[in-house]
Amino acid sequence: MSKKPVLTKKDVLEFLKDKKLMVLATHGDYPWIASVFYSFDKDLSIYFISAPSTLHGKQMENNKKVAAAIVDSHQKPSDAKKGLQIYGTVEQISGINKISYAIRLWKDFLNVQRPDISFENMKKGLYKGRIYKLTPKKIKLFDQDKFKVPDGEEPILEL
C-alpha cells in the first residue's frame, strides 16, 4: 500500500512564490468571484487589496468565510495539473503597523511602484482600497509532478 502524500507549509510557500493572481469566492445573497493580486507571509496568510464598496467587499463584511484558487494561467490542458485551492476566513486589517506591513509586503512581492497606495492615503480617503488578510483553514495543492495521486486524492493541509 502506498503512503498518502503529506502537504507541508513549505510546499505551499514554494507554489505561491511565482504566482501573482488569486480568484476569491465570497457569498452573500448569491456567490461571487473576484480576481485579486496577492502577497503572503511565512504563516501562509494571504494579503490583498480591494475596495470595501465592491460586491465582494460588501459580502466579506457580512460573511468572513471565503474560498480561493491560485493557478498558473499559462498551463495547457495537456500539462500536469498545478493549482491551489483554499478555504478560510478573511478580515479587513486595521492598525497602522499591520496595514503598513501588509502594504509593503504586497508592493514588494508584486513589484508595485505606486506611492498612492499607502496607509496615509487610505486614512485620508484618497485611496479607496483596503488591505484584507485571508487566513487559510484548509489548503489543497494540485501538483501532478510532485504528488502522483489520482484526481480528488491530492494532499490537504489543515491549519
Backbone hydrogen bonds in HBPLUS format (Angstrom, degrees):
<---DONOR---> <-ACCEPTOR-->    atom                        ^
c    i                          cat <-CA-CA->   ^        H-A-AA   ^      H-
h    n   atom  resd res      DA  || num        DHA   H-A  angle D-A-AA Bond
n    s   type  num  typ     dist DA aas  dist angle  dist       angle   num
A0012-VAL N   A0008-THR O   3.23 MM   4  6.63 158.2  2.28 149.5 154.6     1
A0013-LEU N   A0009-LYS O   2.83 MM   4  6.09 168.2  1.84 160.7 163.9     2
A0014-GLU N   A0010-LYS O   2.94 MM   4  6.06 158.2  1.99 147.9 153.9     3
A0015-PHE N   A0011-ASP O   3.07 MM   4  6.33 151.3  2.16 142.8 150.3     4
A0016-LEU N   A0012-VAL O   2.93 MM   4  6.18 161.6  1.96 157.1 161.8     5
A0017-LYS N   A0013-LEU O   3.19 MM   4  6.18 141.9  2.34 147.0 154.4     6
A0019-LYS N   A0016-LEU O   3.26 MM   3  5.49 171.2  2.27 115.2 117.9     7
A0038-TYR N   A0020-LYS O   3.15 MM  18  5.99 155.1  2.21 149.0 155.0     8
A0022-MET N   A0036-VAL O   2.79 MM  14  5.35 169.7  1.80 160.1 163.6     9
A0036-VAL N   A0022-MET O   2.79 MM  14  5.35 163.8  1.82 160.1 165.5    10
A0023-VAL N   A0069-ALA O   2.89 MM  46  5.22 173.4  1.89 159.4 161.5    11
A0069-ALA N   A0023-VAL O   2.88 MM  46  5.22 146.4  1.99 142.5 153.2    12
A0024-LEU N   A0034-ALA O   2.70 MM  10  5.23 172.9  1.71 162.2 161.5    13
A0034-ALA N   A0024-LEU O   2.86 MM  10  5.23 144.8  1.99 141.4 153.0    14
A0025-ALA N   A0067-ALA O   2.67 MM  42  5.03 177.4  1.67 158.5 157.5    15
A0067-ALA N   A0025-ALA O   3.12 MM  42  5.03 158.9  2.17 137.0 143.1    16
A0026-THR N   A0032-TRP O   2.79 MM   6  5.28 159.9  1.83 152.2 159.3    17
A0032-TRP N   A0026-THR O   2.94 MM   6  5.28 152.7  2.02 142.1 141.7    18
A0028-GLY N   A0030-TYR O   3.17 MM   2  5.06 165.2  2.19 120.7 125.1    19
A0039-SER N   A0047-TYR O   2.90 MM   8  5.19 141.2  2.05 142.1 152.2    20
A0047-TYR N   A0039-SER O   2.81 MM   8  5.19 159.2  1.86 134.8 142.0    21
A0041-ASP N   A0045-SER O   3.06 MM   4  5.60 142.4  2.20 147.6 157.2    22
A0044-LEU N   A0041-ASP O   2.98 MM   3  5.42 160.8  2.02 121.0 123.4    23
A0046-ILE N   A0134-LEU O   3.00 MM  88  5.01 168.8  2.01 145.5 148.9    24
A0134-LEU N   A0046-ILE O   2.69 MM  88  5.01 170.1  1.70 156.4 159.8    25
A0048-PHE N   A0132-TYR O   3.05 MM  84  5.39 153.2  2.13 141.0 147.9    26
A0132-TYR N   A0048-PHE O   2.79 MM  84  5.39 165.1  1.82 166.5 170.8    27
A0050-SER N   A0130-ARG O   3.02 MM  80  5.48 154.4  2.09 150.8 155.6    28
A0130-ARG N   A0050-SER O   2.71 MM  80  5.48 155.2  1.77 134.1 138.3    29
A0054-THR N   A0051-ALA O   3.09 MM   3  5.72 169.7  2.11 121.0 124.3    30
A0058-LYS N   A0054-THR O   2.91 MM   4  6.20 158.5  1.95 154.8 159.2    31
A0059-GLN N   A0055-LEU O   2.91 MM   4  6.16 159.8  1.95 150.6 156.8    32
A0060-MET N   A0056-HIS O   2.84 MM   4  5.98 153.4  1.91 144.7 151.6    33
A0061-GLU N   A0057-GLY O   3.14 MM   4  6.34 142.4  2.29 138.5 147.9    34
A0062-ASN N   A0059-GLN O   3.15 MM   3  5.29 128.0  2.43  97.9 110.6    35
A0063-ASN N   A0059-GLN O   2.78 MM   4  5.86 139.2  1.94 149.8 162.7    36
A0090-VAL N   A0064-LYS O   2.82 MM  26  5.11 140.6  1.98 134.4 147.4    37
A0066-VAL N   A0088-GLY O   2.93 MM  22  5.61 167.5  1.94 150.1 153.1    38
A0088-GLY N   A0066-VAL O   3.04 MM  22  5.61 163.4  2.07 156.8 156.6    39
A0068-ALA N   A0086-ILE O   2.90 MM  18  5.02 150.2  1.99 138.3 142.1    40
A0086-ILE N   A0068-ALA O   2.82 MM  18  5.02 158.1  1.87 151.4 151.1    41
A0070-ILE N   A0084-LEU O   2.96 MM  14  5.12 154.9  2.03 141.2 147.5    42
A0084-LEU N   A0070-ILE O   2.83 MM  14  5.12 156.0  1.89 151.6 159.0    43
A0075-GLN N   A0072-ASP O   3.14 MM   3  5.90 163.7  2.16 126.1 126.7    44
A0079-ASP N   A0076-LYS O   2.87 MM   3  5.22 157.3  1.92 115.1 122.7    45
A0144-GLN N   A0081-LYS O   2.97 MM  63  5.53 163.3  2.00 160.1 165.4    46
A0083-GLY N   A0142-PHE O   2.83 MM  59  4.92 149.2  1.92 134.8 138.5    47
A0142-PHE N   A0083-GLY O   2.65 MM  59  4.92 172.1  1.66 161.8 163.0    48
A0085-GLN N   A0140-LYS O   2.85 MM  55  5.10 159.5  1.90 150.6 157.0    49
A0140-LYS N   A0085-GLN O   2.81 MM  55  5.10 164.2  1.84 152.4 157.0    50
A0087-TYR N   A0138-LYS O   2.89 MM  51  5.19 155.5  1.95 153.3 157.1    51
A0137-LYS N   A0087-TYR O   2.76 MM  50  5.78 175.1  1.76 149.7 149.9    52
A0138-LYS N   A0087-TYR O   3.05 MM  51  5.19 158.9  2.10 150.7 149.6    53
A0089-THR N   A0135-THR O   3.11 MM  46  5.37 156.9  2.16 141.2 141.5    54
A0135-THR N   A0089-THR O   2.76 MM  46  5.37 165.7  1.78 168.4 171.0    55
A0091-GLU N   A0133-LYS O   3.04 MM  42  5.46 145.2  2.16 138.4 149.1    56
A0133-LYS N   A0091-GLU O   2.85 MM  42  5.46 159.4  1.89 157.7 164.4    57
A0093-ILE N   A0131-ILE O   2.88 MM  38  5.74 161.9  1.91 149.0 155.2    58
A0099-ILE N   A0095-GLY O   2.92 MM   4  6.02 171.5  1.93 167.0 169.9    59
A0100-SER N   A0096-ILE O   2.89 MM   4  5.84 164.2  1.91 146.5 151.9    60
A0101-TYR N   A0097-ASN O   2.98 MM   4  6.02 158.0  2.03 143.1 149.4    61
A0102-ALA N   A0098-LYS O   2.98 MM   4  6.13 165.4  2.00 148.1 152.1    62
A0103-ILE N   A0099-ILE O   2.88 MM   4  6.07 160.3  1.92 156.1 161.5    63
A0104-ARG N   A0100-SER O   3.03 MM   4  6.15 165.2  2.06 146.9 151.1    64
A0105-LEU N   A0101-TYR O   2.92 MM   4  6.14 163.4  1.95 152.9 157.8    65
A0106-TRP N   A0102-ALA O   2.91 MM   4  6.03 162.0  1.94 146.9 151.9    66
A0107-LYS N   A0103-ILE O   2.81 MM   4  6.00 171.0  1.82 158.3 160.7    67
A0108-ASP N   A0104-ARG O   2.85 MM   4  5.90 166.3  1.87 152.4 156.9    68
A0109-PHE N   A0105-LEU O   2.97 MM   4  6.02 166.7  1.99 148.3 152.4    69
A0110-LEU N   A0106-TRP O   3.07 MM   4  6.10 160.2  2.11 148.3 153.8    70
A0111-ASN N   A0107-LYS O   2.78 MM   4  5.47 110.9  2.26 137.2 152.5    71
A0112-VAL N   A0107-LYS O   2.90 MM   5  4.66 155.7  1.96 132.1 139.1    72
A0111-ASN N   A0108-ASP O   3.33 MM   3  4.97 150.1  2.42  92.7 101.3    73
A0117-ILE N   A0114-ARG O   3.21 MM   3  5.83 157.3  2.26 115.0 120.8    74
A0122-MET N   A0118-SER O   2.98 MM   4  6.22 150.2  2.07 146.8 155.8    75
A0123-LYS N   A0119-PHE O   2.83 MM   4  6.05 164.3  1.85 156.9 161.0    76
A0124-LYS N   A0120-GLU O   2.97 MM   4  6.19 153.8  2.04 146.4 153.4    77
A0126-LEU N   A0121-ASN O   2.78 MM   5  4.88 128.1  2.05 151.4 157.7    78
A0127-TYR N   A0121-ASN O   3.07 MM   6  5.27 145.4  2.20 120.7 115.9    79
A0125-GLY N   A0122-MET O   3.10 MM   3  5.10 147.8  2.21  99.0 108.9    80
A0159-LEU N   A0137-LYS O   2.84 MM  22  4.87 163.4  1.87 129.1 134.9    81
A0139-ILE N   A0157-LEU O   2.84 MM  18  5.09 153.1  1.92 144.8 153.7    82
A0157-LEU N   A0139-ILE O   2.74 MM  18  5.09 161.1  1.78 153.0 158.4    83
A0146-LYS N   A0143-ASP O   3.08 MM   3  5.39 119.4  2.46 103.5 117.4    84
A0147-PHE N   A0143-ASP O   2.74 MM   4  5.76 175.4  1.74 174.7 175.2    85
A0149-VAL N   A0147-PHE O   3.05 MM   2  5.72 128.1  2.33 105.0  90.2    86
A0153-GLU N   A0150-PRO O   2.98 MM   3  5.64 153.1  2.05 145.4 146.3    87
